[in-house]
Amino acid sequence: MKRLYWLLAVVLLLPASAMAAEGGLKLLSFTTLIGEIITFAILVWVVMKYVWPPLMNAIENRQKEIADGLAAAERGHQELADADQTKATILSEARSKGSDMVADSKQRGDAIIDAARQEAENEKARIIEQGQRDLDAERVAMHRAMEEKLGSLIISGAEQILRREVDTKTHQDIIDSMKKAV
């Protein structure tokens, strides 16, 4: 409203200053002054009625857009800060889960290695035991084979002795000594 008063003062004093520049200070006539006041009042009314509202609406809309833009920027900054915090939380959780997975995988790997080692030890013991049984069986088989061969050698020796001489007492002593040896 103060602007309106200043504008009114300038409009009223402008004709007076123009007259002073033309040749001297003359007072305005009363009718001219009233005409100028009425014209100015009509101009002010037209401006206030038709120009001022759209101008004020445009200013208010622009102020609202600026305020909305600032609020949106503030929300964007807040959302960005929240997103950064969420990102940091998610990365922390992912690192923690990754560490847990690595530790769990290492434990499982160690367990698998231990199980394989134990299975290999068991297999080794089984193979050694099987080899010992096979060795014992082969030893028994060789012992039997040697007994059979010895028996056939004894019979062969006895046949040769019998062919050369037939002495029952000597033969009986030989047979008894062979029985004791076996």
Disulfide bonds with the S-S distance in Angstrom:
none
